[in-house]
Amino acid sequence: MSPYFSELAQQYIDGAWRQGTGSWDIIDFNPYDGEKLASITIATVDEVDEAYRSAAAAQRAWAATNAYARRAVFEKALRLVEEREREITDVIIAELGGTRVKAGFEIHLAKEFLRESIHLALRPEGRILPSPIDGKENRVYREPVGVVGVISPFNFPFLLSLKSVAPALALGNGVVLKPHQNTPIAGGSLVAKIFEDAGLPGGLLNVVITDIAEIGDAFIEHPVPKVISFTGSDTVGRHVATVCAARFKRTVLELGGNSAIVVLDDADLDYAVDAAVFSRYVHQGQVCMAANRVLVDRSVADAFTEKFVAKVRTLKVGDPRDPQTVIGPVINSSQAEALSAVVEQAVEQGATALVRGTTTDNLVEPSVLTGLPADSPLLRQEVFGPIAFLITFDGEEEAVRLVNDTPYGLSGAVHTGDVERGVAFAKRIDTGMFHVNDGTVHDEPLVPFGGEKSSGVGRLNGETTADAFTTLKWISVQHGRSGFPF
């Protein structure tokens, strides 16, 4: 077991590692074998308050620090991630059941976002705008918002914590991070340790490991943070948005999805199968961008289905430490039970199980279901696990209608032999992101990432990250003399 689980099973507040003072512990389990990884006494409302106050106290000096000096911290953080990649991989495998392929994918993206943060430290630029008033100079300054609260999920905890934490810090803010209680090390204290060792000033980044059963809404209600960046379910995201709106806080919400991958009649079927299997089953399907629905034109449905089912049957299920494993455990027993119930419900509603996987502890084998009634609620909800719904359609018009028939709008993909046909199709889909001749699961440092409808509010990455974690201030200078009406 990684030494990180003993060393980092603590809160990180005001530059110090310490135990929480709550009345109970979060127990960190390995979802594959049930091994106890760590026991962490939770943070209380008072410690959340202290974390935010510490971030605010350290932030002003950090914002005034030369941008090139700030950049050096992120250069060092990137080197540390590269040097510690093996240890970070071990944490991801043990704490969230990620396979070695998944861990490599997550760490690769984390390094890319750290590289972008290096540049982001130097990116904020002011502007001078013209004025209709003689002698007036309009200066527009881009400034950090102050303190950002970050709530990260369990599925890609290291990446999705860094994705908000690193740019927020690079832009001159303080940060308080609350990782998911199932991944407190990978999504929380491991991030703090990297930045501590990289030379980030104490107090600027704080990590509170806690639960809403202990702190309620204290993390999002607190008066210090001006922005809350939340990644998680749309149900919780809706609550976060409501609480923050009442307090005039800005939110960045990356929520659930019900993405579809669409196979048109002129698609390369072998390639489409590879893209669809990856899009549905990567990290056990526990990905917001995963393709819940696989839509196939009826003219190629039989050939595609045969190839798809055959490939799914080859996916190795088991120990995530085994390099050959494709599907490891889901995060906990509640999730495993819920997924088994989805398959049972689909079959009861009339679906045919072309592949019906079994569930053993937290290992949920892949399932492929077809023939689900068009009015089934299962086709409109997010299914966070290795279950694919195959759906046939007749022509593009029906495909567009089916893809859009969901309250979500995060990602998606279409496969076709004509790229421009694919682009035209993509423009008709109500999503924040859509991909032509590729999978549904993508993230890149420079492109705007986010969803429509119930999939979220706001965007991250590139210029949109700067918009999310900074604010604009107008300062005018009158070099002459203004005329006043009285």
C-alpha positions in Angstrom: 0.0 0.0 0.0 1.3 3.5 -0.8 2.8 5.4 2.1 0.6 8.3 1.0 -2.4 6.7 2.7 -0.7 7.0 6.1 1.2 10.2 5.6 -1.6 12.2 4.0 -4.7 11.0 6.0 -5.1 14.5 7.5 -6.5 17.9 6.9 -4.3 20.6 5.4 -5.2 24.0 6.8 -3.2 27.2 7.0 0.0 25.4 5.7 -0.1 22.7 8.4 -1.1 19.0 8.4 -3.3 18.1 11.2 -6.2 16.0 12.4 -9.8 17.1 12.1 -11.8 17.7 15.3 -15.1 16.2 14.2 -16.7 13.4 16.1 -16.4 10.7 13.5 -14.0 9.4 10.9 -14.2 8.9 7.1 -12.9 5.4 6.4 -11.1 5.2 3.0 -11.5 1.7 1.5 -10.1 0.0 -1.5 -13.2 -0.7 -3.6 -11.7 -3.9 -5.1 -10.7 -5.9 -2.1 -12.2 -3.9 0.8 -8.8 -3.1 2.4 -8.9 -0.2 4.8 -6.5 2.4 3.3 -6.9 5.3 5.8 -9.0 6.7 8.6 -9.5 10.5 8.6 -11.2 12.5 11.3 -13.5 14.9 9.5 -13.2 18.6 9.5 -15.9 20.7 11.3 -17.6 23.9 10.3 -15.0 25.8 12.4 -12.2 24.2 10.3 -14.0 25.1 7.1 -14.1 28.6 8.3 -10.4 28.6 9.3 -9.5 27.2 5.9 -11.3 30.0 4.1 -9.9 32.7 6.4 -6.4 31.3 5.8 -6.9 31.4 2.0 -8.2 34.9 2.1 -5.3 36.1 4.4 -2.7 34.6 2.1 -4.3 35.6 -1.2 -3.5 39.3 -1.3 0.2 38.8 -1.1 0.0 36.0 -3.7 -1.9 38.1 -6.1 0.7 40.8 -5.7 3.6 38.3 -6.4 5.3 38.7 -9.7 3.6 36.5 -12.2 6.9 34.9 -13.2 7.5 33.9 -9.6 4.0 32.4 -9.4 4.7 30.5 -12.6 7.8 28.8 -11.1 5.5 27.0 -8.5 3.6 25.3 -11.3 6.7 24.4 -13.2 7.9 22.7 -10.0 4.5 21.0 -9.4 4.6 19.6 -13.0 8.1 18.1 -12.3 6.9 16.6 -9.1 3.9 14.9 -10.8 6.3 13.5 -13.4 8.7 12.2 -10.8 5.9 10.7 -8.7 3.8 9.3 -11.4 4.3 5.7 -10.2 3.2 6.6 -6.7 0.2 8.6 -8.0 -0.8 5.6 -10.2 -0.8 3.3 -7.1 -3.1 5.8 -5.3 -5.6 5.9 -8.2 -5.7 2.2 -8.5 -6.1 1.5 -4.8 -8.5 4.3 -3.8 -10.9 4.4 -6.7 -10.4 1.1 -8.5 -9.0 2.7 -11.6 -7.1 0.4 -14.0 -3.6 1.1 -15.0 -4.8 2.4 -18.4 -7.3 4.7 -16.6 -4.6 6.0 -14.2 -2.3 6.7 -17.1 -5.0 8.6 -18.9 -5.9 10.7 -15.8 -2.3 11.5 -15.0 -1.5 12.4 -18.6 -4.4 14.9 -18.6 -3.4 16.3 -15.2 0.1 17.1 -16.5 -1.4 18.8 -19.5 -3.6 21.0 -17.3 -0.6 21.8 -15.1 1.3 22.9 -18.3 -1.5 25.2 -19.2 -1.5 26.6 -15.7 2.2 27.6 -16.2 1.1 29.7 -19.1 -2.1 30.9 -17.4 0.0 32.6 -14.7 1.2 35.1 -17.4 -2.0 35.3 -19.4 -4.2 37.9 -17.7 -3.9 41.1 -19.6 -5.5 44.5 -19.1 -7.1 46.7 -21.9 -7.4 50.3 -22.7 -10.7 51.1 -24.2 -11.7 54.3 -26.1 -14.1 56.8 -24.5 -16.6 59.2 -26.1 -15.5 61.8 -23.4 -12.5 64.0 -24.3 -9.5 63.4 -22.2 -10.7 60.2 -20.6 -8.8 57.0 -20.5 -10.6 53.7 -19.8 -8.5 51.0 -18.2 -9.9 47.5 -17.7 -8.0 45.3 -15.3 -8.4 41.5 -15.0 -8.0 40.6 -11.3 -8.4 37.4 -9.3 -11.8 36.9 -7.7 -10.1 36.3 -4.3 -10.9 32.8 -3.0 -12.3 29.9 -4.9 -14.0 26.9 -3.3 -13.6 23.6 -5.2 -15.6 20.4 -4.7 -14.3 17.5 -6.7 -15.8 14.1 -7.6 -14.6 10.5 -7.0 -14.3 9.3 -10.6 -11.3 11.4 -11.8 -10.3 13.0 -8.5 -6.7 13.9 -9.1 -7.4 15.4 -12.5 -10.6 17.2 -11.7 -9.2 18.7 -8.5 -6.2 20.0 -10.3 -8.3 21.2 -13.2 -9.8 23.9 -11.0 -7.2 24.3 -8.2 -4.2 24.9 -10.5 -5.6 27.6 -12.7 -7.3 29.3 -9.8 -4.0 29.5 -8.0 -2.1 30.5 -11.2 -4.5 33.4 -11.7 -3.7 34.8 -8.2 -6.5 33.3 -6.1 -6.6 31.4 -2.8 -8.3 28.0 -2.8 -10.1 25.7 -0.4 -10.6 22.2 -1.8 -13.2 19.6 -0.5 -12.6 16.2 -2.2 -15.2 13.5 -2.4 -15.3 11.4 0.8 -14.5 8.3 -1.3 -11.3 9.7 -2.7 -9.8 12.0 0.0 -6.2 11.3 -0.8 -6.2 11.2 -4.7 -8.6 14.2 -4.9 -7.4 16.2 -1.9 -4.4 15.8 0.3 -2.2 14.4 -2.6 -2.9 17.7 -4.5 -2.0 19.7 -1.4 1.3 17.8 -0.9 2.4 18.4 -4.5 1.9 22.1 -4.1 3.4 22.3 -0.7 6.5 20.6 -2.0 6.5 22.9 -5.1 6.8 25.9 -2.8 3.3 27.3 -2.8 3.0 29.7 0.2 1.3 28.2 3.3 -2.3 29.0 3.8 -3.0 29.7 0.1 -4.3 26.2 -0.6 -6.3 24.4 2.0 -7.9 20.9 1.9 -10.8 20.0 4.2 -11.9 16.4 4.2 -15.4 16.3 5.5 -19.0 15.4 4.7 -22.2 17.4 4.4 -23.6 15.3 7.3 -21.1 17.2 9.4 -20.9 20.7 7.8 -24.2 21.0 5.9 -24.0 23.9 3.4 -21.1 25.7 5.3 -18.7 25.1 2.5 -20.8 26.9 -0.2 -22.5 29.4 2.1 -19.3 30.8 3.6 -18.9 34.5 2.9 -15.2 34.3 1.7 -15.3 32.3 -1.6 -16.6 34.3 -4.5 -16.7 31.3 -6.9 -17.6 27.7 -6.2 -16.4 25.2 -8.8 -18.4 21.9 -8.4 -18.2 18.7 -10.3 -20.8 16.0 -9.5 -24.4 15.1 -10.0 -27.0 17.4 -11.4 -29.1 16.9 -8.2 -26.4 18.3 -5.9 -25.4 20.8 -8.5 -28.9 22.3 -8.6 -28.7 22.7 -4.8 -25.2 24.3 -5.0 -26.5 26.7 -7.7 -29.5 27.7 -5.6 -27.5 28.4 -2.4 -24.8 30.3 -4.3 -27.2 32.4 -6.3 -28.9 33.6 -3.1 -25.5 34.8 -1.9 -24.4 36.3 -5.3 -21.7 33.8 -5.7 -20.5 32.7 -9.1 -20.6 29.0 -9.9 -18.9 26.7 -12.4 -20.9 23.5 -12.5 -19.8 20.4 -14.4 -22.6 17.9 -13.9 -24.0 14.7 -15.2 -24.5 13.5 -18.7 -26.4 11.1 -20.9 -24.3 11.2 -24.0 -24.9 9.3 -27.2 -22.5 8.0 -29.8 -24.3 7.9 -33.2 -23.3 5.5 -36.0 -24.6 6.7 -39.4 -25.1 4.5 -42.4 -21.8 5.4 -44.0 -19.6 4.9 -40.9 -16.5 2.8 -40.6 -18.1 0.1 -38.4 -14.9 -1.4 -37.0 -13.7 2.0 -36.0 -17.1 3.0 -34.6 -17.2 -0.1 -32.5 -13.8 0.7 -31.0 -14.9 4.3 -30.2 -18.2 3.2 -28.8 -16.8 0.5 -26.5 -14.2 2.9 -25.1 -16.8 5.7 -24.7 -19.1 3.4 -22.7 -16.8 1.3 -20.7 -13.7 3.4 -19.8 -13.4 3.5 -16.0 -16.3 1.1 -15.6 -18.6 3.7 -17.3 -18.1 6.1 -14.3 -17.5 9.1 -16.5 -19.8 12.0 -17.0 -19.1 12.0 -20.8 -19.6 8.3 -21.2 -21.9 7.1 -24.0 -24.9 5.7 -22.2 -26.6 5.3 -25.5 -25.3 3.8 -28.7 -27.5 4.8 -31.6 -27.1 2.9 -34.9 -28.7 3.4 -38.2 -31.0 0.4 -38.9 -29.3 -0.3 -42.2 -26.0 -1.2 -40.4 -27.4 -2.2 -37.0 -27.0 -6.0 -37.4 -23.4 -5.8 -38.5 -22.5 -3.2 -35.9 -24.2 -5.0 -33.0 -22.4 -8.3 -33.8 -19.1 -6.6 -33.7 -19.9 -4.5 -30.6 -21.1 -7.4 -28.6 -18.1 -9.5 -29.6 -15.7 -6.8 -28.4 -17.5 -6.2 -25.1 -17.2 -9.9 -24.4 -13.4 -9.6 -24.6 -13.2 -6.9 -21.9 -11.3 -8.3 -18.9 -13.0 -7.7 -15.5 -11.1 -7.9 -12.3 -8.1 -6.7 -10.3 -7.3 -3.1 -11.4 -3.6 -3.7 -10.6 -3.5 -6.3 -13.4 -2.3 -4.4 -16.6 -4.7 -6.6 -18.6 -7.8 -5.5 -16.7 -10.1 -3.2 -18.6 -13.0 -3.1 -16.1 -12.2 -2.8 -12.4 -14.6 -2.2 -9.5 -17.2 0.6 -9.2 -16.6 3.0 -6.3 -18.8 1.3 -3.7 -21.4 -1.3 -2.9 -24.3 1.2 -3.2 -23.3 1.9 -6.8 -22.9 -1.8 -7.6 -26.4 -2.5 -6.3 -27.9 0.4 -8.2 -26.4 -0.8 -11.4 -27.7 -4.3 -11.0 -31.1 -2.8 -10.4 -30.9 -0.9 -13.7 -30.3 -4.1 -15.7 -33.1 -5.8 -13.9 -35.4 -2.9 -14.5 -34.5 -2.7 -18.2 -35.2 -6.4 -18.7 -38.5 -6.1 -16.8 -39.5 -3.3 -19.2 -38.9 -5.5 -22.2 -35.2 -5.0 -23.1 -33.1 -7.9 -24.4 -29.8 -8.5 -22.7 -27.3 -9.3 -25.5 -24.7 -9.4 -22.7 -25.8 -9.6 -19.1 -22.9 -9.3 -16.7 -23.0 -10.5 -13.1 -22.1 -8.5 -10.0 -19.6 -9.8 -7.4 -19.0 -7.4 -4.6 -18.1 -4.1 -6.4 -17.1 -5.8 -9.7 -19.9 -5.1 -12.2 -19.4 -7.0 -15.4 -20.5 -5.2 -18.6 -24.0 -5.5 -20.0 -25.4 -4.7 -23.4 -29.1 -4.1 -23.7 -31.3 -3.5 -26.7 -35.0 -3.2 -27.4 -35.7 -0.9 -24.4 -39.1 0.9 -24.8 -38.7 4.4 -26.3 -40.5 5.9 -23.3 -38.3 4.2 -20.7 -36.9 6.7 -18.1 -33.6 4.7 -18.2 -32.9 6.3 -21.7 -33.1 9.8 -20.2 -31.1 9.4 -17.1 -27.4 9.1 -16.4 -26.3 5.5 -15.8 -22.9 5.7 -14.1 -21.6 2.2 -14.9 -20.8 -0.4 -17.5 -24.2 -0.7 -19.1 -24.8 0.1 -22.8 -28.2 0.7 -24.4 -28.2 -0.1 -28.1 -30.9 1.9 -30.1 -31.7 1.7 -33.8 -32.9 4.6 -35.8 -34.1 5.3 -39.3 -32.3 8.3 -40.8 -30.7 11.4 -39.5 -33.9 13.2 -38.4 -34.8 10.4 -36.0 -31.2 10.2 -34.8 -31.2 13.9 -33.9 -34.5 13.7 -32.1 -33.3 10.7 -30.1 -30.0 12.2 -29.1 -31.7 15.4 -27.9 -34.4 13.5 -26.0 -32.7 13.9 -22.6 -32.5 16.5 -20.0 -28.7 16.4 -20.3 -26.4 18.0 -22.8 -22.7 17.3 -22.1 -21.0 15.4 -24.8 -21.6 13.1 -27.7 -20.1 11.8 -31.0 -21.1 10.8 -34.5 -19.5 8.5 -36.9 -19.8 9.0 -40.7 -17.7 8.7 -43.8 -18.4 12.4 -44.6 -16.8 14.8 -42.1 -19.0 17.7 -43.1 -22.1 15.6 -42.8 -20.9 14.9 -39.2 -20.3 18.5 -38.5 -23.8 19.4 -39.7 -25.2 16.7 -37.5 -23.2 17.9 -34.5 -24.5 21.5 -34.9 -28.1 20.2 -34.4 -27.4 18.5 -31.0 -28.0 20.4 -27.8 -24.7 19.8 -26.1 -21.7 21.7 -24.9 -19.4 19.4 -26.7 -19.7 17.0 -29.7 -17.1 15.0 -31.6 -17.0 13.8 -35.2 -15.5 10.3 -35.8 -14.2 9.9 -32.3 -15.3 8.9 -28.8 -17.4 10.9 -26.4 -14.8 11.1 -23.6 -12.4 14.0 -24.3 -10.8 16.9 -22.4 -8.1 19.3 -23.5 -6.5 22.3 -21.8 -7.4 25.0 -24.4 -11.0 24.1 -25.5 -14.1 25.2 -23.6 -15.3 22.3 -21.5 -18.9 22.2 -20.1 -22.5 21.3 -20.8 -25.9 22.6 -21.6 -29.3 21.9 -19.9 -28.9 19.8 -16.8 -25.2 19.1 -17.6 -24.0 22.3 -16.0 -23.3 26.0 -16.1 -20.2 27.7 -17.3 -17.0 26.5 -19.0 -13.5 25.7 -18.0 -10.2 25.4 -19.9 -8.2 28.0 -21.8 -9.7 31.5 -21.9 -12.9 30.3 -20.2 -10.9 29.4 -17.1 -9.6 32.9 -16.9 -13.2 34.2 -17.2 -14.3 31.7 -14.4 -11.7 32.6 -11.8 -11.1 36.3 -12.5 -13.1 39.5 -12.5 -12.9 42.7 -14.5 -12.4 46.1 -13.0 -12.9 49.4 -14.9 -10.7 52.3 -13.8 -11.0 55.5 -15.7 -8.6 58.4 -15.7 -9.6 61.9 -16.8 -6.5 63.6 -18.1 -8.3 66.8 -18.8 -11.3 68.2 -17.0 -14.9 66.9 -17.3 -17.8 69.1 -17.7 -20.7 68.6 -15.2 -24.3 69.7 -15.7 -24.5 71.4 -12.3 
